[in-house]
Protein backbone atom coordinates (compact mmCIF):
# COMPACT_ATOMS: atom_id res chain seq x y z
CA UNK A 1 0.00 0.00 0.00
CA UNK A 2 1.38 3.40 -1.02
CA UNK A 3 0.71 6.06 1.61
CA UNK A 4 0.44 9.66 0.38
CA UNK A 5 -0.15 12.76 2.49
CA UNK A 6 -1.96 15.76 1.00
CA UNK A 7 -1.00 18.91 2.90
CA UNK A 8 -2.09 22.52 2.53
CA UNK A 9 -3.46 25.56 4.28
CA UNK A 10 -7.20 25.67 4.89
CA UNK A 11 -9.03 26.65 1.69
CA UNK A 12 -6.20 25.68 -0.65
CA UNK A 13 -8.40 23.12 -2.45
CA UNK A 14 -7.36 19.72 -1.03
CA UNK A 15 -10.83 18.39 -0.24
CA UNK A 16 -12.22 19.55 -3.58
CA UNK A 17 -9.33 17.89 -5.43
CA UNK A 18 -9.93 14.57 -3.69
CA UNK A 19 -13.29 14.27 -5.47
CA UNK A 20 -11.50 14.16 -8.84
CA UNK A 21 -8.66 11.75 -7.96
CA UNK A 22 -8.89 8.38 -9.68
CA UNK A 23 -9.41 5.88 -6.88
CA UNK A 24 -6.84 3.09 -6.55
CA UNK A 25 -7.08 0.40 -3.86
CA UNK A 26 -3.27 0.33 -3.64
CA UNK A 27 -3.02 4.02 -2.71
CA UNK A 28 -3.95 5.49 0.68
CA UNK A 29 -4.45 9.28 0.72
CA UNK A 30 -4.74 11.35 3.92
CA UNK A 31 -5.61 15.07 3.99
CA UNK A 32 -4.33 17.59 6.54
CA UNK A 33 -4.77 21.33 6.95
CA UNK A 34 -1.74 23.03 8.43
CA UNK A 35 -1.07 26.19 10.40
CA UNK A 36 1.59 27.67 12.66
CA UNK A 37 1.39 28.62 16.32
CA UNK A 38 4.01 30.72 18.15
CA UNK A 39 4.21 30.68 21.94
CA UNK A 40 6.96 32.91 23.23
CA UNK A 41 10.04 31.98 21.23
CA UNK A 42 8.77 28.50 20.34
CA UNK A 43 7.06 27.76 17.02
CA UNK A 44 4.89 24.70 16.43
CA UNK A 45 3.21 23.48 13.23
CA UNK A 46 -0.27 22.11 13.82
CA UNK A 47 -2.14 19.75 11.51
CA UNK A 48 -5.79 18.75 11.45
CA UNK A 49 -7.90 16.58 9.18
CA UNK A 50 -10.72 18.56 7.47
CA UNK A 51 -13.98 18.07 9.37
CA UNK A 52 -12.30 16.36 12.36
CA UNK A 53 -11.58 18.13 15.64
CA UNK A 54 -8.14 17.88 17.18
CA UNK A 55 -4.60 18.69 16.13
CA UNK A 56 -1.45 16.71 15.43
CA UNK A 57 2.18 17.77 15.32
CA UNK A 58 4.48 17.50 12.33
CA UNK A 59 6.38 14.44 13.51
CA UNK A 60 3.09 12.66 14.23
CA UNK A 61 1.94 12.76 10.61
CA UNK A 62 5.35 12.31 8.91
CA UNK A 63 5.75 8.71 10.01
CA UNK A 64 8.26 6.27 8.45
CA UNK A 65 5.50 4.64 6.39
CA UNK A 66 4.72 7.86 4.47
CA UNK A 67 5.85 7.34 0.86
CA UNK A 68 5.10 10.70 -0.75
CA UNK A 69 3.56 14.12 -0.19
CA UNK A 70 1.39 16.48 -2.24
CA UNK A 71 1.53 20.10 -1.04
CA UNK A 72 -1.34 22.38 -2.08
CA UNK A 73 -0.65 26.10 -2.42
CA UNK A 74 -3.33 28.67 -3.27
CA UNK A 75 -1.81 30.30 -6.36
CA UNK A 76 -4.20 33.26 -6.10
CA UNK A 77 -2.45 34.16 -2.82
CA UNK A 78 1.02 32.79 -3.49
CA UNK A 79 3.36 30.85 -1.24
CA UNK A 80 3.29 32.01 2.38
CA UNK A 81 6.19 31.75 4.82
CA UNK A 82 4.45 28.78 6.46
CA UNK A 83 4.12 27.06 3.06
CA UNK A 84 7.85 27.45 2.46
CA UNK A 85 8.75 26.19 5.94
CA UNK A 86 6.61 23.06 5.48
CA UNK A 87 8.19 22.46 2.05
CA UNK A 88 11.70 22.80 3.49
CA UNK A 89 10.87 20.30 6.22
CA UNK A 90 9.54 17.73 3.74
CA UNK A 91 12.55 18.29 1.47
CA UNK A 92 15.00 17.76 4.34
CA UNK A 93 13.24 14.51 5.20
CA UNK A 94 14.08 13.27 1.65
CA UNK A 95 10.44 12.38 1.04
CA UNK A 96 9.36 12.58 -2.63
CA UNK A 97 6.86 15.40 -3.07
CA UNK A 98 5.18 17.59 -5.68
CA UNK A 99 3.56 21.00 -5.34
CA UNK A 100 0.08 21.75 -6.69
CA UNK A 101 -0.20 25.45 -7.59
CA UNK A 102 -3.98 25.48 -7.30
CA UNK A 103 -6.67 27.97 -8.39
CA UNK A 104 -5.06 28.68 -11.76
CA UNK A 105 -8.44 30.06 -12.85
CA UNK A 106 -7.90 32.95 -10.42
CA UNK A 107 -4.19 33.46 -11.08
CA UNK A 108 -2.25 31.54 -13.73
CA UNK A 109 1.12 33.23 -13.19
CA UNK A 110 4.10 31.07 -12.23
CA UNK A 111 4.32 30.23 -8.54
CA UNK A 112 7.32 32.00 -6.98
CA UNK A 113 8.88 29.60 -4.50
CA UNK A 114 12.36 28.37 -3.64
CA UNK A 115 12.00 24.65 -4.31
CA UNK A 116 13.37 22.07 -6.74
CA UNK A 117 10.11 20.12 -6.64
CA UNK A 118 7.87 19.74 -9.67
CA UNK A 119 5.10 22.37 -9.62
CA UNK A 120 1.81 21.24 -11.17
CA UNK A 121 -0.70 23.94 -12.24
CA UNK A 122 -4.16 22.79 -11.10
CA UNK A 123 -7.78 23.85 -10.89
CA UNK A 124 -9.21 21.56 -8.22
CA UNK A 125 -12.79 22.70 -8.78
CA UNK A 126 -12.66 21.28 -12.31
CA UNK A 127 -10.22 18.44 -11.65
CA UNK A 128 -7.65 19.95 -14.04
CA UNK A 129 -4.09 18.76 -13.43
CA UNK A 130 -5.00 16.72 -10.32
CA UNK A 131 -4.45 13.23 -11.72
CA UNK A 132 -1.48 14.42 -13.81
CA UNK A 133 0.23 15.55 -10.62
CA UNK A 134 -0.59 12.29 -8.84
CA UNK A 135 0.95 10.34 -11.74
CA UNK A 136 4.13 12.39 -11.51
CA UNK A 137 4.42 11.73 -7.78
CA UNK A 138 3.92 7.99 -8.31
CA UNK A 139 6.71 8.03 -10.90
CA UNK A 140 8.97 9.79 -8.40
CA UNK A 141 8.10 7.11 -5.85
CA UNK A 142 8.94 4.39 -8.36
CA UNK A 143 12.42 5.82 -8.90
CA UNK A 144 13.01 6.32 -5.17
CA UNK A 145 11.93 2.75 -4.37
CA UNK A 146 14.29 1.33 -6.99
CA UNK A 147 17.18 3.34 -5.51
CA UNK A 148 16.33 2.20 -1.96
CA UNK A 149 16.29 -1.44 -3.12
CA UNK A 150 19.78 -1.07 -4.62
CA UNK A 151 21.02 0.60 -1.44
CA UNK A 152 19.71 -2.25 0.73
CA UNK A 153 21.36 -4.83 -1.53
CA UNK A 154 24.65 -3.01 -1.10
CA UNK A 155 24.22 -2.90 2.71
CA UNK A 156 23.56 -6.65 2.76
CA UNK A 157 26.78 -7.25 0.80
CA UNK A 158 28.73 -5.02 3.20
CA UNK A 159 27.31 -6.85 6.22
CA UNK A 160 28.12 -10.27 4.81
CA UNK A 161 31.72 -9.30 4.03
CA UNK A 162 32.22 -7.83 7.51
CA UNK A 163 31.52 -11.25 9.02
CA UNK A 164 34.27 -12.95 7.00
CA UNK A 165 37.07 -14.07 9.31
CA UNK A 166 38.29 -17.31 7.85
CA UNK A 167 39.40 -15.97 4.47
CA UNK A 168 42.99 -14.81 3.80
CA UNK A 169 43.64 -11.14 4.58
CA UNK A 170 44.53 -10.27 0.98
CA UNK A 171 41.21 -11.59 -0.37
CA UNK A 172 39.25 -9.73 2.29
CA UNK A 173 40.93 -6.44 1.31
CA UNK A 174 40.09 -7.11 -2.31
CA UNK A 175 36.44 -7.52 -1.40
CA UNK A 176 36.42 -4.29 0.61
CA UNK A 177 38.10 -2.48 -2.27
CA UNK A 178 35.43 -3.72 -4.69
CA UNK A 179 32.68 -2.63 -2.33
CA UNK A 180 34.17 0.87 -1.95
CA UNK A 181 34.47 1.10 -5.72
CA UNK A 182 30.81 0.17 -6.08
CA UNK A 183 29.85 2.79 -3.49
CA UNK A 184 31.66 5.53 -5.41
CA UNK A 185 29.60 4.67 -8.47
CA UNK A 186 26.30 4.72 -6.56
CA UNK A 187 24.58 8.06 -5.81
CA UNK A 188 24.51 8.65 -2.04
CA UNK A 189 21.15 10.42 -2.11
CA UNK A 190 18.40 10.48 -4.75
CA UNK A 191 18.37 13.81 -6.57
CA UNK A 192 14.66 14.29 -7.18
CA UNK A 193 15.20 17.23 -9.54
CA UNK A 194 17.28 15.04 -11.83
CA UNK A 195 14.78 12.19 -11.50
CA UNK A 196 12.00 14.45 -12.81
CA UNK A 197 14.09 15.39 -15.85
CA UNK A 198 14.65 11.73 -16.70
CA UNK A 199 11.06 10.57 -16.25
CA UNK A 200 9.73 8.97 -19.40
CA UNK A 201 6.28 7.37 -19.39
CA UNK A 202 6.11 3.66 -20.06
CA UNK A 203 4.30 2.55 -23.17
CA UNK A 204 3.12 -0.87 -24.16
CA UNK A 205 2.62 -2.02 -27.72
CA UNK A 206 -1.09 -1.22 -27.64
CA UNK A 207 -0.40 2.43 -26.85
CA UNK A 208 2.28 2.76 -29.50
CA UNK A 209 -0.05 1.31 -32.15
CA UNK A 210 -3.12 3.31 -31.10
CA UNK A 211 -4.88 5.13 -33.93
CA UNK A 212 -5.59 8.75 -33.09
CA UNK A 213 -7.50 11.15 -35.31
CA UNK A 214 -8.69 14.73 -35.48
CA UNK A 215 -12.40 15.26 -36.07
CA UNK A 216 -13.92 18.46 -37.49
CA UNK A 217 -17.60 19.37 -37.46
CA UNK A 218 -18.96 22.65 -38.89
CA UNK A 219 -22.21 24.38 -37.93
CA UNK A 220 -24.04 27.68 -37.59
CA UNK A 221 -23.13 29.47 -34.33
CA UNK A 222 -26.70 29.10 -33.03
CA UNK A 223 -26.23 25.30 -32.83
CA UNK A 224 -22.94 25.43 -30.92
CA UNK A 225 -24.39 25.19 -27.40
CA UNK A 226 -26.65 22.25 -28.32
CA UNK A 227 -23.77 20.32 -29.90
CA UNK A 228 -21.42 21.02 -26.98
CA UNK A 229 -23.99 19.78 -24.47
CA UNK A 230 -24.62 16.63 -26.51
CA UNK A 231 -20.90 15.86 -26.72
CA UNK A 232 -20.28 16.58 -23.04
CA UNK A 233 -23.10 14.17 -22.27
CA UNK A 234 -21.07 11.46 -24.03
CA UNK A 235 -17.94 12.38 -22.01
CA UNK A 236 -16.19 14.57 -24.61
CA UNK A 237 -14.77 17.73 -23.03
CA UNK A 238 -11.56 18.56 -24.96
CA UNK A 239 -13.17 20.69 -27.66
CA UNK A 240 -11.63 23.48 -29.75
CA UNK A 241 -13.92 26.08 -31.37
CA UNK A 242 -12.84 28.10 -34.45
CA UNK A 243 -14.74 30.73 -36.44
CA UNK A 244 -14.65 29.89 -40.16
CA UNK A 245 -16.17 30.96 -43.46
CA UNK A 246 -18.01 28.16 -45.28
CA UNK A 247 -19.01 28.17 -48.95
CA UNK A 248 -20.66 25.40 -50.95
CA UNK A 249 -22.88 25.26 -54.01
CA UNK A 250 -25.95 25.94 -51.86
CA UNK A 251 -24.53 29.13 -50.30
CA UNK A 252 -26.60 32.24 -51.00
CA UNK A 253 -25.92 35.95 -50.86
CA UNK A 254 -28.48 36.61 -48.08
CA UNK A 255 -29.18 35.03 -44.74
CA UNK A 256 -31.95 35.55 -42.20
CA UNK A 257 -30.82 35.70 -38.60
CA UNK A 258 -33.13 36.55 -35.69
CA UNK A 259 -35.74 38.09 -37.99
CA UNK A 260 -33.39 40.31 -40.03
CA UNK A 261 -31.96 39.84 -43.54
CA UNK A 262 -28.23 40.21 -44.10
CA UNK A 263 -26.07 40.29 -47.21
CA UNK A 264 -23.31 37.74 -46.69
CA UNK A 265 -20.48 37.09 -49.11
CA UNK A 266 -19.03 34.24 -47.01
CA UNK A 267 -21.51 32.70 -44.54
CA UNK A 268 -19.94 32.60 -41.07
CA UNK A 269 -19.83 29.25 -39.30
CA UNK A 270 -18.04 27.74 -36.32
CA UNK A 271 -15.88 24.66 -36.60
CA UNK A 272 -15.66 22.26 -33.70
CA UNK A 273 -12.56 20.06 -33.59
CA UNK A 274 -11.46 17.27 -31.25
CA UNK A 275 -8.53 14.87 -31.03
CA UNK A 276 -9.61 11.36 -30.05
CA UNK A 277 -9.17 7.66 -30.58
CA UNK A 278 -10.50 6.64 -33.96
CA UNK A 279 -12.80 4.08 -32.36
CA UNK A 280 -14.56 6.88 -30.42
CA UNK A 281 -15.78 8.67 -33.57
CA UNK A 282 -18.95 6.58 -33.53
CA UNK A 283 -19.90 8.07 -30.17
CA UNK A 284 -19.65 11.59 -31.62
CA UNK A 285 -22.04 10.57 -34.39
CA UNK A 286 -24.43 9.04 -31.83
CA UNK A 287 -24.35 12.26 -29.79
CA UNK A 288 -24.97 14.65 -32.70
CA UNK A 289 -27.45 12.58 -34.74
CA UNK A 290 -30.54 13.20 -32.50
CA UNK A 291 -30.06 17.00 -32.60
CA UNK A 292 -28.99 17.28 -36.24
CA UNK A 293 -30.58 20.21 -38.11
CA UNK A 294 -29.91 21.93 -41.41
CA UNK A 295 -27.67 24.38 -39.52
CA UNK A 296 -25.19 21.57 -38.80
CA UNK A 297 -23.10 20.62 -41.83
CA UNK A 298 -23.78 17.00 -42.72
CA UNK A 299 -20.12 16.02 -43.19
CA UNK A 300 -17.66 15.13 -40.44
CA UNK A 301 -14.04 15.44 -41.55
CA UNK A 302 -11.54 13.01 -40.03
CA UNK A 303 -7.76 13.22 -40.45
CA UNK A 304 -5.01 11.05 -38.93
CA UNK A 305 -2.85 12.38 -36.07
CA UNK A 306 0.69 11.04 -35.87
CA UNK A 307 1.08 11.55 -32.14
CA UNK A 308 -0.08 13.57 -29.12
CA UNK A 309 2.26 14.72 -26.34
CA UNK A 310 1.05 16.21 -23.06
CA UNK A 311 3.53 18.96 -22.16
CA UNK A 312 3.28 18.73 -18.36
CA UNK A 313 3.85 14.98 -18.06
CA UNK A 314 5.30 13.99 -21.47
CA UNK A 315 2.63 11.32 -21.80
CA UNK A 316 2.05 10.25 -25.39
CA UNK A 317 -0.66 8.73 -27.53
CA UNK A 318 -3.88 7.65 -25.88
CA UNK A 319 -2.49 8.44 -22.42
CA UNK A 320 -2.21 12.10 -23.41
CA UNK A 321 -5.83 12.48 -24.54
CA UNK A 322 -7.56 10.62 -21.73
C-alpha positions, -999 to +999 in steps of 0.1 A: +000+000+000+014+034-010+007+061+016+004+097+004-001+128+025-020+158+010-010+189+029-021+225+025-035+256+043-072+257+049-090+266+017-062+257-007-084+231-025-074+197-010-108+184-002-122+196-036-093+179-054-099+146-037-133+143-055-115+142-088-087+118-080-089+084-097-094+059-069-068+031-065-071+004-039-033+003-036-030+040-027-039+055+007-045+093+007-047+114+039-056+151+040-043+176+065-048+213+070-017+230+084-011+262+104+016+277+127+014+286+163+040+307+181+042+307+219+070+329+232+100+320+212+088+285+203+071+278+170+049+247+164+032+235+132-003+221+138-021+197+115-058+188+114-079+166+092-107+186+075-140+181+094-123+164+124-116+181+156-081+179+172-046+187+161-015+167+154+022+178+153+045+175+123+064+144+135+031+127+142+019+128+106+053+123+089+057+087+100+083+063+085+055+046+064+047+079+045+058+073+009+051+107-008+036+141-002+014+165-022+015+201-010-013+224-021-007+261-024-033+287-033-018+303-064-042+333-061-025+342-028+010+328-035+034+309-012+033+320+024+062+317+048+045+288+065+041+271+031+079+275+025+087+262+059+066+231+055+082+225+020+117+228+035+109+203+062+095+177+037+126+183+015+150+178+043+132+145+052+141+133+017+104+124+010+094+126-026+069+154-031+052+176-057+036+210-053+001+217-067-002+254-076-040+255-073-067+280-084-051+287-118-084+301-129-079+329-104-042+335-111-023+315-137+011+332-132+041+311-122+043+302-085+073+320-070+089+296-045+124+284-036+120+246-043+134+221-067+101+201-066+079+197-097+051+224-096+018+212-112-007+239-122-042+228-111-078+239-109-092+216-082-128+227-088-127+213-123-102+184-116-077+200-140-041+188-134-050+167-103-045+132-117-015+144-138+002+155-106-006+123-088+010+103-117+041+124-115+044+117-078+039+080-083+067+080-109+090+098-084+081+071-058+089+044-084+124+058-089+130+063-052+119+028-044+143+013-070+172+033-055+163+022-020+163-014-031+198-011-046+210+006-014+197-023+007+214-048-015+247-030-011+242-029+027+236-067+028+268-073+008+287-050+032+273-069+062+281-103+048+317-093+040+322-078+075+315-112+090+343-130+070+371-141+093+383-173+078+394-160+045+430-148+038+436-111+046+445-103+010+412-116-004+393-097+023+409-064+013+401-071-023+364-075-014+364-043+006+381-025-023+354-037-047+327-026-023+342+009-020+345+011-057+308+002-061+298+028-035+317+055-054+296+047-085+263+047-066+246+081-058+245+087-020+212+104-021+184+105-047+184+138-066+147+143-072+152+172-095+173+150-118+148+122-115+120+144-128+141+154-159+147+117-167+111+106-162+097+090-194+063+074-194+061+037-201+043+025-232+031-009-242+026-020-277-011-012-276-004+024-269+023+028-295+000+013-321-031+033-311-049+051-339-056+087-331-075+111-353-087+147-355-124+153-361-139+185-375-176+194-375-190+227-389-222+244-379-240+277-376-231+295-343-267+291-330-262+253-328-229+254-309-244+252-274-266+222-283-238+203-299-214+210-270-240+198-245-246+166-265-209+159-267-203+166-230-231+142-223-211+115-240-179+124-220-162+146-246-148+177-230-116+186-250-132+207-277-116+235-297-139+261-314-128+281-344-147+307-364-146+299-402-162+310-435-180+282-453-190+282-489-207+254-509-229+253-540-259+259-519-245+291-503-266+322-510-259+359-509-285+366-481-292+350-447-319+355-422-308+357-386-331+366-357-357+381-380-334+403-400-320+398-435-282+402-441-261+403-472-233+377-467-205+371-491-190+342-470-215+327-445-199+326-411-198+292-393-180+277-363-159+247-366-157+223-337-126+201-336-115+173-312-085+149-310-096+114-300-092+077-306-105+066-340-128+041-324-146+069-304-158+087-336-189+066-335-199+081-302-196+116-316-220+106-344-244+090-318-244+123-298-250+146-327-275+126-347-305+132-325-301+170-326-290+173-362-306+202-381-299+219-414-277+244-395-252+216-388-231+206-418-238+170-427-201+160-432-177+151-404-140+154-416-115+130-400-078+132-405-050+110-389-029+124-361+007+110-359+011+115-321-001+136-291+023+147-263+011+162-231+035+190-222+033+187-184+038+150-181+053+140-215+026+113-218+020+103-254-007+087-275-039+076-259-025+084-224-022+121-234-058+125-245-076+106-217 
